[in-house]
Amino acid sequence: MTTSPNTKLLKNRKVIEEINRHRWIESEKAGHDIGFEKASMDWLERFSKAWMDYHMPNRKDAAAADTKSASPKKSASS
């Protein structure tokens, strides 16, 4: 069983706070409680990328470094 990036995000306390804030705002707009599940799916779809870009900027650098280190290096003498 694989773990999706969204599952990992949902373990982050700050993400849960953002989703609860989103739930409150969207519930106010709708005139009723939209629930955590709907709010989390909506937030993950609409805002998670921007949130990660701002709060986790090094994640891209780490992924790029892993890709570079995994590729074989050519020797200068070849």
C-alpha positions in Angstrom: 0.0 0.0 0.0 1.4 3.4 -1.0 1.0 6.6 0.9 -0.1 9.6 -1.1 1.4 13.0 -0.6 -2.0 14.2 0.6 -2.0 11.6 3.4 1.3 12.9 4.6 0.1 16.5 4.4 -2.9 15.5 6.6 -0.6 14.5 9.4 0.8 18.1 9.5 -0.8 20.1 12.3 -0.5 23.4 10.3 -2.3 21.8 7.4 -5.1 20.7 9.6 -5.4 24.3 11.0 -5.6 25.6 7.4 -8.2 23.1 6.5 -10.3 24.0 9.5 -10.0 27.6 8.6 -11.1 26.8 5.1 -14.0 24.7 6.5 -15.2 27.7 8.5 -15.0 30.1 5.6 -16.7 27.8 3.1 -19.3 26.8 5.7 -20.1 30.5 6.3 -20.5 31.0 2.5 -22.8 27.9 2.2 -24.8 28.8 5.3 -24.2 25.3 6.9 -21.3 23.2 8.0 -19.7 21.6 5.0 -17.8 19.0 7.1 -14.1 18.2 7.4 -14.0 15.7 4.5 -15.4 18.1 1.9 -13.3 21.0 3.2 -10.1 18.9 3.2 -10.7 17.6 -0.4 -11.4 21.1 -1.6 -8.4 22.6 0.2 -6.1 19.9 -1.0 -7.3 20.4 -4.6 -7.2 24.2 -4.6 -4.6 25.3 -2.1 -2.1 22.5 -1.1 0.4 23.2 -3.9 0.7 26.9 -3.1 0.8 26.0 0.6 3.7 23.5 0.1 5.5 26.0 -2.2 5.4 28.6 0.5 5.9 26.5 3.7 8.0 23.7 2.3 10.2 25.3 -0.4 13.1 22.8 0.1 11.1 19.8 -0.8 11.6 20.4 -4.5 15.4 20.9 -4.0 15.5 17.6 -2.1 13.7 15.8 -4.8 16.0 17.2 -7.5 19.0 16.2 -5.5 17.7 12.6 -5.1 17.2 12.4 -8.9 20.7 13.8 -9.6 22.4 11.4 -7.1 20.5 8.4 -8.5 21.8 8.9 -12.0 25.1 7.4 -13.0 28.0 9.8 -13.3 30.2 9.7 -16.4 33.9 9.6 -15.8 36.1 12.3 -17.3 38.4 9.7 -18.8 35.7 7.9 -20.8 
